[in-house]
Amino acid sequence: MNAYLNGQFLPLADAKVSVLDRGFVFGDGVYELIPVYSKKPFRLDDHLRRLQASLDGIRLVNPHGTAEWRDLILRMIDQQDGDDHSLYIQVTRGVAPRDHAFPQGVPPTVFMYAQPLVTAAPAQKAAGVCAVTAVDNRWLRCNIKAISLLANILLRQQAVDAECAETVMLRDGFLTEGAASNIFVVKNGVLLAPPPSHLMLTGITYDVVLELAAAHDIPHEVRPIAEAEVRSADEVWMTSSTKEIMAIVELDGVPVGAGVPGPLARRMDGLYQTFKREVMRA
């Protein structure tokens, strides 16, 4: 498995960074994750725009222009075995003596590698998954795709400890997102999505779901969703590039709706699979 580090393609096992890299010492950096289908990066321009937004959010100059990123990413994909991958990019503020203030004249560290993109098995989708809820106690810039994910890790572990798939986060009585996913709610046939804000990180799958809902006349609303609406929902979904459309059939030990994936989740998953086949792999 190959990687890219600071201008060089090399075996992943040979990629090394200094212990004084600010990504290691402070978590001072950002990342991006790009799904690759049939050797094609999905919505690459959207991902590069989100990477730029994250870099702007932490006041770090982008080390590459769009054309340079595109070339590096395509070269990385060409070096991988298989067709479907999850391509990870990380940019940190570089190597410098430990000091909270930004170092001057230090080049950023740029790292990239790919691993196979493994999506949920059909049997798991048919059964659905359980989830737990927790107070969203992360910082107030969740729209920055920062590498400092300790809060998300602790929240996600709550689900693991409960033998569930995800932690659904609530802040001040309203839904934000999952620890590693976006969350949708269905009530009375209407698909509900929390609006993009600094309190959540909207994924590309989130965008696709809303586009498919609009294209297929599925009633939907993007608005704040109260905790009571989550707990009384007919359906709750988690979405991501690996989970795709995954129904949450039990929340905090209580069945969601009938306790099985609902009709809208099944319909949306069918639309998503068609979209993946006809568009993502086109």
N, C-alpha and C positions, 0 to 999 in steps of 0.2 A: 504494500500500500504506500503510495507516494504522498508527499506533502509539499507545501510551498512555505518557505520561511525567508523573509527579507531578501527577495530577489533570486532565490535558488530553489529549484525543484530537487527533492531528495527523498530517500526512504523515510517514512514516518518515524521509525525507530531512531533515526539519526538527527531528527530535528530537536535542537536544544536551545534554551534561552537562559539568560543570566538569572540568578536568584534575586538580583536587584532590579529586574524588570518590574515596572510599576503595576503591570497586570498581576504579577505574583504577590507583590508587597501590599498593594492597596486595592486591587480589583479595579484599577484605573484604566478602563478600556471598554470597548463595545464589541458586539458581534452581530453576525447575520447568518441565517440558516436558509439555504436555497434548495427546494426540492428539484430533483432532476428526473425527468421521465423520458425514456427512450433516448438517452444521451442529450436531452435538450433541457436547459435550465428554464424553469417555469417562471414567467413574468420577471425576467431578470432586471429590466429597467425599474420595476416597482421595488424590488429588493435593494437595488443600488440607491434608489431615492431614500428608502428607509434607512439604509446605512449612512447616507449623507446626513439625514436628520439626526441620527444618533450621535454622529461625530460633531455636528453643530451643537447639540445639546450639552456635550462635555467640553466644548471649545478646543477640539483637536482638528488640525488641518488634515483633510483627506490626502493620503499619500499617493493616490492614483486618480487620474481622470476616468470618466466612464468608459472610454475606448480601451484604456489600459486594463481596467478591471475586467471588462468583457473578454479581452484576449487571455488574461491569466486564468479566468474561470473556464473558458473553453479548452484551454490547454490542460488544465487539471482534469476536466471530465474525460478528455481523450486518453489520459493515462490510466483510467480506472477500468477494471474488469466489470462486466455486467452493464445493464442499461439504466437502472434506477438507483439514484443515490440521494443522500442528504449531504449537501456541501456546506461546510462550516467555515466562516471567515471570522477572524478576530484581529482587531487593531488596538494596541495599547499605546500609552504615552511614552514607551521606550524605557531604556535602562539609565538609571541615575541614582546617586546617593539618596537614601531615604529622607525625604522632606515633603511635607504636605503641599507646599507651593509648586506650581508647574516648573519643571526644569527648562532652561533656555538652551536652544540649539541642539536638542536631542532628537534624533530621528525616531519615528514611531516603529514599533515592532508589528510586522504584518505576517500573520500565520493563516494557513488555509489547508484543509484536508477534506476528504470525502469518505463516507461510509455507506454501506448498502441501505437503501430506504425500504424499511420493512413496515408494511401497513397491517392493520388489524385483520385477523382471520375472519372469514365469513361466519363461523360458528359463534365467535365472540360478538359480532355485530347483531346476530340474530337473538342472542340472549340478553345483550345490554350489560351494563356494568353498574356497580354501586359507587357512591361518592359520599363524602362528608362535607360539612360546612365549617368555616372558621372565620374569625375576624381578620380582615385584610390589614395587617400591621406593617406593610411595606412603606417605603419612602413615597414622596409625592411626585416623583418623576418617572412613573412606571412606563410611560411612552418611550423612554430611552431604552434601547436594547442593551443594557449594561451587563458586563460580565460578572458583576458582583451580585450573585443570585442566592445568597445565603438565606434570605427571608423566604424566597420561593421554595428552596430546598427543605427548610423546616416545615413549611406548610404542606408541601407534597408528602413529606414523611408521615404526617398525620393520617393521610389516606392509606399509605403503605401499612402503617401500624394497625389500621382498621381493616386490612385486607381488601381495600377498595382501590379504584383506579384513579381518582382525582379528588382534590380539595376545591370546593366551590367557595370563593371568597366574597365576603360581604363587608362593606364599609359604610358606617353611619346609616345602616338600615337599607342599603341598596346593593344590588349585585354589581361586582366589577368584572371578574373573570375567574378562570381556573388557575391553579398554581403553574400549570404548563399547557394551558389551552384557553380558548374562548368558550363562553357558555351562552347558549340560546335557550329560550323558554317558549313553550306553546300553550296558549290559553284560548279556549273557545275557537279553535281553528286559526288563530292569528299567531304568526311567528314574531317573537319579540327579541330584540337585540339591544344590549346596552350601548349607548353612543360612544364613539371614540373620544377620549379625553386624556389628560395627563395621568389619570388614575388607572389606565389599562393600556395594554399593548395589543392592538388589533392585528390579527394574523392575516396572511393572504387568503387562507381558507375562509376566514370570516367574510372577506370581501366577496369571494366566489359564491358563498351561500346566499348572500343578499342579492347578488346579481342573478342567480338562478331563480330566487323567489320572484324578483321583478319580471324576469323573462317568461315565467310560467304562471303568472297571475296568482301567485300564492300571497294571500293577505299578510302583510308584515309591517312592523313599526320599529323604528330605531328611537328609543327613548329610555329614560331611567326606569329600572325595574325594581320595585320594592321587594324586600325579603319575603313579605307575605305572599306576593305573586309567585315567587320561586317555590315556596313551600306548598302552594295550592295548585301548581301548574299541572296541566294534563300531560305535558312532555317536557323533559329537560335534556339538552344535548351538550356534549363537549365536542369541539372541533379543533383539528390541527392537521398538519400535513401528514402525520403518521396515523393518527386516530381517524382522520377524515371526518365522517359524520357518525358519532358514537352516542347512542341513547343511554342516558343515565336512568336506570329503572328503580333505583332505591337511593334515597337521600337521608342520611342520618338514621338509617334503619327503618325508614318509613317508605312504603312503595310510592313511586311516582306514577300517577294515573292508575292504570290497570296493572302496573308492575312488569310490563313488557314493553319493548320498543313500540312506539305509537305509529299511527298511520302516516303522519307527516314526516317523521324521521325516516320511515321506510321509503317514502316517495322521494324525499330529498337525497337520500343515499343513492337511489336509482338515477336521479338526475345528475348527481355528482359523478357517478361511475361513467355515465354516457359522456359527460363533459371531459372527464379525464381521457377517455378513449379517443374522442373526436377532436379535442382542442389541445389538451396538455401533450398528447403524443403526436400531434399533427406535424 
